[in-house]
């Protein structure tokens, strides 16, 4: 009999199949009215933990294999920015407790619980003293995550290879598996002028278990770079685009423009008016299939992602998560359906809909 409580680790799951990781908590909780766009600090962990728990549950039901503790942008620099450094440790520790708590509710094989570290916005290659500053920030965060016995650490959205390397060194010192993902904006080079192939190779050599790309770019503009990443390394690769219709002229969510709408502050849809650019579930499924066929096995969505996107990835991989019980079945739709008992006069009225 299969032991339903057995838990495979990150690497075993990647070897055997794929790992889905739902992200995008900040954007989704902002839309729901629990978090402020701008600083994007997840105070919601302390103020409305039930809102975070609900979203963890929704992503889990939709097929995420990972519950990522909501510590993204909950680091020392962000809390300094909003004058609440005293909340740093409670926020971090509570986010980790919450993630474990929801993971323990899962039916079947429990999900993995991941800690998170990310870009600090205070590292620069020309400021040598920033090495120590960010290292200290990473050490305290990874320390709390290690105390909470996470399965692995997600080190993400680094645009500087140098900062990603410090993050990686820190996690390796704690002997935890690490998924290290870089964010490329319009420029296809890292901000420290390193080519993407070279950057992921260096991260692989420094011990990253998974390397890849997340955030900023949508499926269309992440895929060409993803192919280059896949070619460059032999370790597992991650791809977590933002679910927005980015294009050659507007390759990132930050660069998208909406000339038909005159009511957007600063004329910039990012970050609160990106709705009309949102990818549908089928586009996300296509991206997941194409990526998986390239042997990219760590898949998800970043900012803008919602449970229906996660479910689309799961189904693209041939899975049937709990939320698939409600996947569309248009055969019973009163007008578009084909079932014999449906009224013909409604079907004939399609051209009028
Ligand atoms: Zn993101």
Boltz pocket constraint, residues with backbone or C-beta under 6 A from the ligand:
constraints:
  - pocket:
      binder: B
      contacts: [[A, 24], [A, 214], [A, 215], [A, 216], [A, 242], [A, 302], [A, 303]]
      max_distance: 6.0
